[in-house]
Amino acid sequence: MKHITNWPQLYLGLTINWGALLGWSAVRGTCDFPVVLPLYASGIFWTLIYDTIYACQDTVDDKAFGVKSTALHFGQNVKLWLSGFAVCQLMCLSATGYVADCGSLYFTSVFATGCHLFWQIATVNISHAKDCMSKFASNKWLGGILFTGILLDKLS
């Protein structure tokens, strides 16, 4: 997709997060669209965030090889776009939690996820490859925060 579109990270998000739809259907026996569509969308927005940060470290090589990415497409507005994606991700996670009747532990984890995203976007140095890799790798903690909130909410 990097040869076709400026949005290969979107294509990655559409494909890699398909598991939200499949997983829910496998566990529940049906695809409850009011729950899973915002969950799926939140994953897409998250992928746009972390993979754009990852792509920032490759911009020099991507330009040299003539391939495209959201990092190149957004240019100096990367953080603005990432912030918009983060707001959308948090709105989608909140919508999913509301429709799925999740409790305060879930919403606390969504808040903590937002704090992590804010830190990530505010502090990433898009011109410094090592920092981009560090922020990209920090998404394991973001996933852990959200997973813990979901788990604790369902166990309570």
C-alpha positions as CSV (number, residue, x, y, z in Angstrom):
1,M,0.0,0.0,0.0
2,K,3.0,2.3,0.5
3,H,3.3,2.4,-3.3
4,I,-0.4,3.2,-3.8
5,T,-1.7,5.6,-1.2
6,N,-0.5,8.2,1.3
7,W,-2.6,6.2,3.9
8,P,-1.0,2.8,4.2
9,Q,-1.4,3.0,8.0
10,L,-5.1,3.2,7.5
11,Y,-5.1,0.1,5.4
12,L,-3.0,-1.6,8.1
13,G,-5.6,-0.5,10.7
14,L,-8.5,-1.8,8.7
15,T,-6.9,-5.2,8.3
16,I,-5.1,-5.8,11.7
17,N,-8.1,-4.7,13.8
18,W,-10.5,-7.0,12.0
19,G,-10.0,-9.3,14.9
20,A,-12.3,-7.1,17.0
21,L,-15.2,-8.1,14.8
22,L,-14.2,-11.7,14.6
23,G,-13.3,-12.2,18.2
24,W,-16.6,-10.7,19.5
25,S,-18.5,-12.9,17.1
26,A,-16.6,-16.0,18.1
27,V,-17.2,-15.5,21.8
28,R,-20.8,-14.2,21.6
29,G,-22.0,-16.0,18.5
30,T,-23.2,-12.8,16.9
31,C,-21.7,-9.6,15.8
32,D,-23.3,-6.9,18.0
33,F,-22.5,-3.9,15.7
34,P,-23.3,-1.1,18.2
35,V,-20.5,-2.5,20.4
36,V,-18.0,-3.9,17.9
37,L,-18.0,-1.1,15.2
38,P,-16.8,1.6,17.6
39,L,-14.3,-0.9,19.1
40,Y,-13.1,-1.7,15.6
41,A,-12.8,2.0,14.8
42,S,-10.9,2.7,18.0
43,G,-8.4,0.1,16.9
44,I,-8.0,1.7,13.5
45,F,-7.4,5.1,15.1
46,W,-4.8,3.5,17.5
47,T,-3.1,1.9,14.5
48,L,-3.0,5.3,12.8
49,I,-1.3,6.7,15.8
50,Y,1.3,4.1,16.6
51,D,2.2,3.3,13.0
52,T,2.4,7.0,12.0
53,I,4.9,7.5,14.9
54,Y,6.8,4.4,13.6
55,A,6.8,5.8,10.1
56,C,8.3,9.1,11.3
57,Q,11.6,7.3,11.7
58,D,11.6,6.2,8.1
59,T,10.7,9.4,6.3
60,V,14.2,9.9,4.8
61,D,14.3,6.4,3.4
62,D,10.7,6.5,2.3
63,K,11.3,9.7,0.3
64,A,14.4,8.1,-1.2
65,F,12.6,5.0,-2.3
66,G,9.5,6.8,-3.4
67,V,7.1,5.2,-1.0
68,K,4.2,6.9,0.8
69,S,3.1,7.1,4.5
70,T,0.9,9.2,6.7
71,A,4.1,10.6,8.3
72,L,5.2,12.0,5.0
73,H,1.6,13.1,4.0
74,F,1.1,15.0,7.3
75,G,4.5,16.6,7.3
76,Q,4.9,19.1,10.1
77,N,1.3,18.6,11.1
78,V,1.9,15.0,12.3
79,K,1.2,15.8,16.0
80,L,-2.1,17.6,15.1
81,W,-3.3,14.6,13.1
82,L,-2.2,12.2,15.9
83,S,-4.1,14.3,18.4
84,G,-7.2,14.1,16.3
85,F,-6.9,10.4,16.0
86,A,-6.4,10.1,19.7
87,V,-9.6,12.0,20.4
88,C,-11.4,9.8,17.9
89,Q,-10.0,6.6,19.5
90,L,-11.1,7.7,23.0
91,M,-14.5,8.6,21.8
92,C,-14.9,5.2,20.2
93,L,-13.7,3.4,23.3
94,S,-16.1,5.4,25.4
95,A,-19.0,4.6,23.0
96,T,-18.1,0.9,23.1
97,G,-18.0,1.0,26.9
98,Y,-21.3,2.8,27.1
99,V,-23.2,0.4,24.7
100,A,-21.6,-2.6,26.4
101,D,-22.7,-1.3,29.8
102,C,-19.1,-1.2,31.2
103,G,-18.4,0.2,34.6
104,S,-16.1,2.7,36.2
105,L,-13.0,0.5,36.0
106,Y,-13.3,0.3,32.2
107,F,-13.8,4.1,31.9
108,T,-10.9,4.7,34.3
109,S,-8.7,2.7,31.9
110,V,-10.0,4.7,29.0
111,F,-9.0,7.8,30.9
112,A,-5.5,6.3,31.6
113,T,-5.3,5.4,27.9
114,G,-5.9,9.0,27.1
115,C,-3.2,10.1,29.5
116,H,-0.8,7.8,27.9
117,L,-1.7,9.0,24.4
118,F,-1.4,12.6,25.5
119,W,2.1,11.9,26.9
120,Q,3.1,9.9,23.8
121,I,2.0,12.6,21.3
122,A,3.2,15.6,23.4
123,T,6.7,14.2,23.9
124,V,7.5,12.4,20.7
125,N,10.3,14.0,18.7
126,I,9.3,13.2,15.2
127,S,12.7,14.1,13.9
128,H,14.5,11.7,16.2
129,A,14.3,8.0,15.1
130,K,15.2,6.5,18.5
131,D,12.5,8.6,20.2
132,C,9.9,7.5,17.6
133,M,10.8,3.9,18.2
134,S,10.6,4.4,22.0
135,K,7.1,6.0,21.7
136,F,6.0,3.2,19.3
137,A,7.2,0.6,21.7
138,S,5.4,2.3,24.6
139,N,2.1,1.2,23.0
140,K,2.5,-2.2,24.7
141,W,1.8,-0.3,27.9
142,L,-1.2,1.4,26.4
143,G,-2.6,-1.9,25.4
144,G,-1.8,-3.2,28.9
145,I,-3.6,-0.3,30.5
146,L,-6.7,-0.8,28.4
147,F,-6.7,-4.6,28.8
148,T,-6.3,-4.4,32.6
149,G,-9.3,-2.0,32.8
150,I,-11.5,-4.3,30.7
151,L,-10.5,-7.4,32.7
152,L,-11.0,-5.7,36.1
153,D,-14.3,-4.3,35.0
154,K,-15.6,-7.7,33.8
155,L,-14.3,-9.4,37.0
156,S,-16.0,-6.8,39.3
